[in-house]
Amino acid sequence: MEQVQYHIRCKKGEVNKAVLLPGDIERADYIGIKFFQDSEKIIENREFHIYNGSYEDKPVAVCSTGIGCMSAAVAIEELTNIGCKHFIRVGTCGSLSSQINPGDIIIVTGAIRGDGASKE
């Protein structure tokens, strides 16, 4: 019997391997309902709302992570435990650069840690 992950309440094979990761529950609901074809809500547990669906005929999932690195780390670890392989963070971020403006699209290639979830 496959082990159900404690926080996300899912087991292997229940969530598509490519996962979008917004922090906000409402953003996950919006993505799952508005953009996915054949959208199916898999779970709603605390800050974790998970949908499966497809986008341009590719299987994809969305999982809200809540606020901060700790809950995001929990989501990613448990999603990895059940076979998810690809993660894309969507939503808001901060920057130390004055050249970044609200509304800019950011493709991150590095980050400054100090989050309490990773070893420095």
CYANA upper distance limits for C-alpha pairs under 8 A (distance plus 0.5 A):
  2 GLU  CA     11 LYS  CA      6.67
  2 GLU  CA     12 LYS  CA      7.17
  3 GLN  CA     11 LYS  CA      6.41
  3 GLN  CA     12 LYS  CA      8.28
  4 VAL  CA      9 ARG  CA      6.11
  4 VAL  CA     10 CYS  CA      5.64
  4 VAL  CA     11 LYS  CA      5.04
  4 VAL  CA     12 LYS  CA      8.42
  5 GLN  CA      9 ARG  CA      5.58
  5 GLN  CA     10 CYS  CA      6.01
  5 GLN  CA     11 LYS  CA      6.65
  5 GLN  CA     78 GLU  CA      6.58
  5 GLN  CA     81 ASN  CA      8.41
  5 GLN  CA     82 ILE  CA      8.38
  7 HIS  CA     45 ASN  CA      7.74
  7 HIS  CA     48 PHE  CA      8.24
  7 HIS  CA     74 VAL  CA      8.20
  7 HIS  CA     75 ALA  CA      8.18
  7 HIS  CA     78 GLU  CA      8.21
  8 ILE  CA     43 ILE  CA      7.80
  8 ILE  CA     45 ASN  CA      7.08
  8 ILE  CA     48 PHE  CA      6.65
  8 ILE  CA     75 ALA  CA      7.44
  8 ILE  CA     78 GLU  CA      7.54
  8 ILE  CA     79 LEU  CA      8.40
  9 ARG  CA     43 ILE  CA      7.49
  9 ARG  CA     45 ASN  CA      7.90
 10 CYS  CA     14 GLU  CA      6.83
 10 CYS  CA     15 VAL  CA      8.00
 10 CYS  CA     43 ILE  CA      8.10
 10 CYS  CA     82 ILE  CA      8.06
 11 LYS  CA     15 VAL  CA      8.43
 11 LYS  CA     82 ILE  CA      6.03
 12 LYS  CA     81 ASN  CA      8.04
 12 LYS  CA     82 ILE  CA      4.52
 12 LYS  CA     83 GLY  CA      6.49
 13 GLY  CA     82 ILE  CA      7.28
 13 GLY  CA     83 GLY  CA      7.57
 14 GLU  CA     42 ILE  CA      8.20
 14 GLU  CA     82 ILE  CA      8.48
 15 VAL  CA     42 ILE  CA      8.22
 15 VAL  CA     51 TYR  CA      8.36
 15 VAL  CA     52 ASN  CA      6.83
 15 VAL  CA     61 ALA  CA      7.03
 15 VAL  CA     79 LEU  CA      8.42
 15 VAL  CA     82 ILE  CA      8.29
 15 VAL  CA     84 CYS  CA      7.62
 16 ASN  CA     52 ASN  CA      6.78
 16 ASN  CA     59 PRO  CA      6.65
 16 ASN  CA     60 VAL  CA      5.93
 16 ASN  CA     61 ALA  CA      5.92
 16 ASN  CA     84 CYS  CA      7.07
 17 LYS  CA     59 PRO  CA      8.22
 17 LYS  CA     60 VAL  CA      7.31
 17 LYS  CA     61 ALA  CA      7.89
 17 LYS  CA     83 GLY  CA      6.96
 17 LYS  CA     84 CYS  CA      4.45
 17 LYS  CA     85 LYS  CA      5.72
 17 LYS  CA     86 HIS  CA      6.75
 18 ALA  CA     59 PRO  CA      7.71
 18 ALA  CA     60 VAL  CA      5.55
 18 ALA  CA     61 ALA  CA      6.61
 18 ALA  CA     84 CYS  CA      6.79
 18 ALA  CA     85 LYS  CA      6.64
 18 ALA  CA     86 HIS  CA      5.06
 18 ALA  CA     87 PHE  CA      6.51
 19 VAL  CA     60 VAL  CA      6.37
 19 VAL  CA     61 ALA  CA      5.10
 19 VAL  CA     62 VAL  CA      5.69
 19 VAL  CA     63 CYS  CA      7.29
 19 VAL  CA     84 CYS  CA      7.74
 19 VAL  CA     86 HIS  CA      6.58
 19 VAL  CA     87 PHE  CA      5.45
 19 VAL  CA     88 ILE  CA      6.90
 20 LEU  CA     60 VAL  CA      8.15
 20 LEU  CA     61 ALA  CA      6.70
 20 LEU  CA     62 VAL  CA      5.06
 20 LEU  CA     63 CYS  CA      6.84
 20 LEU  CA     87 PHE  CA      6.38
 20 LEU  CA     88 ILE  CA      5.38
 20 LEU  CA     89 ARG  CA      6.43
 20 LEU  CA     90 VAL  CA      7.03
 21 LEU  CA     28 ALA  CA      8.25
 21 LEU  CA     62 VAL  CA      6.46
 21 LEU  CA     63 CYS  CA      5.80
 21 LEU  CA     64 SER  CA      6.18
 21 LEU  CA     65 THR  CA      7.02
 21 LEU  CA     87 PHE  CA      7.36
 21 LEU  CA     88 ILE  CA      6.39
 21 LEU  CA     89 ARG  CA      5.07
 21 LEU  CA     90 VAL  CA      6.19
 22 PRO  CA     27 ARG  CA      6.94
 22 PRO  CA     28 ALA  CA      6.59
 22 PRO  CA     62 VAL  CA      8.10
 22 PRO  CA     63 CYS  CA      7.27
 22 PRO  CA     64 SER  CA      5.54
 22 PRO  CA     65 THR  CA      6.83
 22 PRO  CA     66 GLY  CA      8.45
 22 PRO  CA     89 ARG  CA      6.48
 22 PRO  CA     90 VAL  CA      5.38
 22 PRO  CA     91 GLY  CA      5.94
 23 GLY  CA     27 ARG  CA      8.13
 23 GLY  CA     28 ALA  CA      8.37
 23 GLY  CA     64 SER  CA      5.53
 23 GLY  CA     65 THR  CA      5.09
 23 GLY  CA     66 GLY  CA      5.08
 23 GLY  CA     67 ILE  CA      6.31
 23 GLY  CA     68 GLY  CA      8.46
 23 GLY  CA     72 ALA  CA      8.22
 23 GLY  CA     90 VAL  CA      8.33
 23 GLY  CA     91 GLY  CA      7.41
 24 ASP  CA     28 ALA  CA      6.98
 24 ASP  CA     47 GLU  CA      8.47
 24 ASP  CA     64 SER  CA      6.25
 24 ASP  CA     65 THR  CA      7.43
 24 ASP  CA     66 GLY  CA      6.26
 24 ASP  CA     67 ILE  CA      7.95
 25 ILE  CA     29 ASP  CA      6.78
 25 ILE  CA     47 GLU  CA      6.93
 25 ILE  CA     48 PHE  CA      7.58
 25 ILE  CA     49 HIS  CA      6.73
 25 ILE  CA     64 SER  CA      5.77
 25 ILE  CA     65 THR  CA      8.17
 25 ILE  CA     66 GLY  CA      7.52
 26 GLU  CA     30 TYR  CA      6.54
 27 ARG  CA     31 ILE  CA      6.60
 27 ARG  CA     64 SER  CA      8.10
 28 ALA  CA     32 GLY  CA      6.55
 28 ALA  CA     49 HIS  CA      7.18
 28 ALA  CA     50 ILE  CA      7.88
 28 ALA  CA     51 TYR  CA      8.34
 28 ALA  CA     62 VAL  CA      6.50
 28 ALA  CA     63 CYS  CA      6.69
 28 ALA  CA     64 SER  CA      5.91
 29 ASP  CA     33 ILE  CA      6.54
 29 ASP  CA     49 HIS  CA      7.69
 29 ASP  CA     51 TYR  CA      8.22
 30 TYR  CA     34 LYS  CA      6.08
 30 TYR  CA     35 PHE  CA      8.24
 31 ILE  CA     35 PHE  CA      5.86
 31 ILE  CA     36 PHE  CA      7.42
 31 ILE  CA     62 VAL  CA      7.79
 32 GLY  CA     36 PHE  CA      5.89
 32 GLY  CA     39 SER  CA      6.54
 32 GLY  CA     40 GLU  CA      8.23
 32 GLY  CA     41 LYS  CA      8.23
 32 GLY  CA     51 TYR  CA      6.10
 32 GLY  CA     52 ASN  CA      7.75
 32 GLY  CA     53 GLY  CA      7.68
 32 GLY  CA     61 ALA  CA      8.18
 32 GLY  CA     62 VAL  CA      7.00
 33 ILE  CA     39 SER  CA      6.66
 35 PHE  CA     55 TYR  CA      7.44
 36 PHE  CA     52 ASN  CA      8.37
 36 PHE  CA     53 GLY  CA      5.61
 36 PHE  CA     54 SER  CA      5.69
 36 PHE  CA     55 TYR  CA      5.88
 37 GLN  CA     53 GLY  CA      6.10
 37 GLN  CA     54 SER  CA      5.62
 37 GLN  CA     55 TYR  CA      6.70
 38 ASP  CA     52 ASN  CA      8.47
 38 ASP  CA     53 GLY  CA      5.73
 38 ASP  CA     54 SER  CA      7.09
 39 SER  CA     51 TYR  CA      7.08
 39 SER  CA     52 ASN  CA      6.31
 39 SER  CA     53 GLY  CA      4.95
 39 SER  CA     54 SER  CA      7.83
 40 GLU  CA     51 TYR  CA      5.92
 40 GLU  CA     52 ASN  CA      5.80
 40 GLU  CA     53 GLY  CA      6.77
 41 LYS  CA     49 HIS  CA      8.18
 41 LYS  CA     50 ILE  CA      6.52
 41 LYS  CA     51 TYR  CA      4.82
 41 LYS  CA     52 ASN  CA      7.03
 42 ILE  CA     49 HIS  CA      8.18
 42 ILE  CA     50 ILE  CA      5.89
 42 ILE  CA     51 TYR  CA      5.79
 42 ILE  CA     52 ASN  CA      7.27
 43 ILE  CA     48 PHE  CA      7.96
 43 ILE  CA     49 HIS  CA      6.18
 43 ILE  CA     50 ILE  CA      5.81
 43 ILE  CA     51 TYR  CA      7.80
 44 GLU  CA     48 PHE  CA      6.41
 44 GLU  CA     49 HIS  CA      4.99
 44 GLU  CA     50 ILE  CA      7.15
 45 ASN  CA     49 HIS  CA      6.92
 47 GLU  CA     64 SER  CA      6.99
 47 GLU  CA     65 THR  CA      6.62
 47 GLU  CA     66 GLY  CA      5.57
 48 PHE  CA     63 CYS  CA      6.69
 48 PHE  CA     64 SER  CA      5.58
 48 PHE  CA     65 THR  CA      6.28
 48 PHE  CA     66 GLY  CA      7.55
 48 PHE  CA     75 ALA  CA      8.24
 49 HIS  CA     62 VAL  CA      8.32
 49 HIS  CA     63 CYS  CA      6.00
 49 HIS  CA     64 SER  CA      5.90
 50 ILE  CA     61 ALA  CA      7.46
 50 ILE  CA     62 VAL  CA      6.03
 50 ILE  CA     63 CYS  CA      4.91
 50 ILE  CA     64 SER  CA      7.29
 51 TYR  CA     61 ALA  CA      5.94
 51 TYR  CA     62 VAL  CA      5.87
 51 TYR  CA     63 CYS  CA      7.26
 52 ASN  CA     59 PRO  CA      8.01
 52 ASN  CA     60 VAL  CA      6.56
 52 ASN  CA     61 ALA  CA      4.87
 52 ASN  CA     62 VAL  CA      7.24
 53 GLY  CA     59 PRO  CA      6.41
 53 GLY  CA     60 VAL  CA      6.10
 53 GLY  CA     61 ALA  CA      6.60
 54 SER  CA     58 LYS  CA      5.58
 54 SER  CA     59 PRO  CA      4.80
 54 SER  CA     60 VAL  CA      5.76
 54 SER  CA     61 ALA  CA      8.23
 55 TYR  CA     59 PRO  CA      7.10
 55 TYR  CA     60 VAL  CA      7.23
 63 CYS  CA     75 ALA  CA      8.34
 65 THR  CA     71 SER  CA      6.31
 65 THR  CA     72 ALA  CA      5.41
 65 THR  CA     75 ALA  CA      6.63
 66 GLY  CA     71 SER  CA      6.55
 66 GLY  CA     72 ALA  CA      7.38
 67 ILE  CA     71 SER  CA      7.19
 67 ILE  CA     72 ALA  CA      8.08
 68 GLY  CA     72 ALA  CA      7.01
 69 CYS  CA     73 ALA  CA      6.39
 69 CYS  CA    115 ASP  CA      6.91
 69 CYS  CA    116 GLY  CA      8.24
 69 CYS  CA    117 ALA  CA      6.83
 70 MET  CA     74 VAL  CA      6.85
 70 MET  CA    116 GLY  CA      8.08
 70 MET  CA    117 ALA  CA      6.30
 71 SER  CA     75 ALA  CA      6.75
 72 ALA  CA     76 ILE  CA      6.66
 73 ALA  CA     77 GLU  CA      6.46
 73 ALA  CA    117 ALA  CA      7.52
 74 VAL  CA     78 GLU  CA      6.62
 75 ALA  CA     79 LEU  CA      6.46
 76 ILE  CA     80 THR  CA      6.45
 77 GLU  CA     81 ASN  CA      6.72
 78 GLU  CA     82 ILE  CA      7.07
 79 LEU  CA     83 GLY  CA      7.06
 79 LEU  CA     84 CYS  CA      5.90
 80 THR  CA     84 CYS  CA      5.39
 80 THR  CA     85 LYS  CA      6.95
 95 SER  CA    100 ILE  CA      7.40
100 ILE  CA    104 ASP  CA      7.06
113 ARG  CA    118 SER  CA      7.88
113 ARG  CA    120 GLU  CA      7.21
114 GLY  CA    118 SER  CA      8.26
114 GLY  CA    120 GLU  CA      7.66
